[in-house]
């Protein structure tokens, strides 16, 4: 969502559920909102990723994710819509608030470190003599260089760097898990995880056996179309979400959840394919004396074969 990239964020002061006053840094707020927006539709609705998924995407701790969500709600940047069908929290993003953040000048942002940069401190007595320690051979005095002030551009780079690290970590962990499964079902498992934003369990962990059986059943259900069937199901999910406030038609817990739907969707694809072939080949109706095809006229000959009629 480009609005988030262009918005000028402030630090967010908020109160935790335990009544503790805290401050969330602007970079963390923006990073978590970017990760949340990956799961929302164009209107900012239907964002219900699990906390574990946000942790993998951002490389932040679970506590930081919880605090960030609390702060974003307090700032009016997101709204809690209730519990999703997957048992996760469902959020919507406040587009109007983001437009307000985007349209204000950079100078109004109060990110930490922008007001003043730490420099070399050299306290002086009233008499004007320096109180800094003198250098010696055994204990040489090391002067600390002043750090450059942090700018909006540097914050953007930090945010994107952390976001990319989270994505790489998530992808690496997913590939490690998929590699533990039998080779013949790895493609269908990878497709399920990538298309429906799932993370398969480790093969020796809870649910590993269910994923193996489900993946084999789903592979058979998809037939010759394989991942194309899953793409079509995902489109149906998106259409359903747009029409029903970001909800889903059913919960997906793994490949086994998609088997019945895949059987029907594969059947539709076969029907569409057959219709296309028939329209291209133009099947001749039985008993017809004259046939028109491709702008030309044909007629049955004495031997029953079609002969082009000249003129």
Order of alpha helices (4+ residues) and beta strands (2+ residues): alpha-beta-beta-alpha-alpha-alpha-beta-beta-alpha-alpha-alpha-alpha-alpha-alpha-beta-beta-beta
